[in-house]
Amino acid sequence: MAISISAVVLLGILVFIFVKKNGLNAAHAIVCILFGFFLASTSMAPSINRLVTGIADMIGQVRF
């Protein structure tokens, strides 16, 4: 659960930066948000969740 909250915060910050700095306008941001919202309700959502969790676990195991 903490991983998904962190990912949401990180993605929110990235969208904010893109809106302010890189020319992503508000309409594009709304489309991205709606795409994510509707994608979360599809049958692909569990697979995407497993993929993101697996990547986060791999990153968590990296030792510096």
C-alpha positions in Angstrom: 0.0 0.0 0.0 2.8 2.4 0.8 4.3 1.8 -2.6 1.2 2.8 -4.5 0.8 5.9 -2.4 4.4 6.9 -3.1 3.9 6.2 -6.8 0.8 8.4 -6.9 2.6 11.2 -5.2 5.6 10.9 -7.5 3.4 10.8 -10.6 1.4 13.8 -9.4 4.6 15.7 -8.9 5.8 14.8 -12.4 2.5 15.9 -13.9 2.7 19.2 -12.1 6.3 19.7 -13.3 5.3 18.9 -16.9 2.4 21.3 -16.7 4.6 24.1 -15.4 7.8 23.6 -17.2 7.6 21.4 -20.3 4.6 22.7 -22.1 2.1 20.1 -21.0 -1.1 22.0 -20.8 -4.0 21.4 -18.5 -6.0 19.5 -21.1 -3.2 17.0 -21.5 -3.0 16.6 -17.8 -6.7 15.9 -17.5 -6.5 13.4 -20.3 -3.6 11.6 -18.5 -5.6 11.6 -15.3 -8.7 10.2 -17.0 -6.7 7.6 -18.8 -5.2 6.4 -15.5 -8.6 6.4 -13.8 -10.3 4.4 -16.5 -7.3 2.0 -16.9 -7.5 1.3 -13.1 -11.0 -0.1 -13.7 -10.0 -2.5 -16.5 -9.0 -6.1 -16.2 -5.4 -5.0 -16.9 -5.2 -3.2 -13.5 -4.0 -6.3 -11.5 -1.2 -7.0 -14.0 -0.1 -3.4 -14.0 -0.1 -3.4 -10.2 2.0 -6.6 -10.1 4.5 -5.1 -12.7 4.9 -1.9 -10.7 5.3 -3.8 -7.4 7.9 -6.1 -9.0 9.9 -3.1 -10.3 9.7 -1.4 -6.9 10.9 -4.6 -5.2 13.8 -4.9 -7.6 14.8 -1.3 -6.9 14.4 -1.9 -3.2 16.9 -4.8 -3.4 19.6 -2.7 -5.0 22.5 -2.1 -2.6 24.8 0.9 -3.0 
